[in-house]
């Protein structure tokens, strides 16, 4: 089902989106990655912060203010740091995750 909601990219310090990638091309890999991450939870003034870690303990993404089970994929783009997928909760971008090369 197509949505009228335009998903904006989250840009971190020093990162510029280079090329948008159709989310359908990376959805399977993104959901597989989300299924095997480790989550560290922190309470912040802005809500619950979920730090997403890969199997080696590397920081690969984050979610702010939304339970991980309610997160879905927003958009994807190639950056100088790798393939980044935004994570949405409802119609809001709440985080991102980098996919393995």
Order of alpha helices (4+ residues) and beta strands (2+ residues): beta-alpha-beta-beta-beta-beta-beta-beta
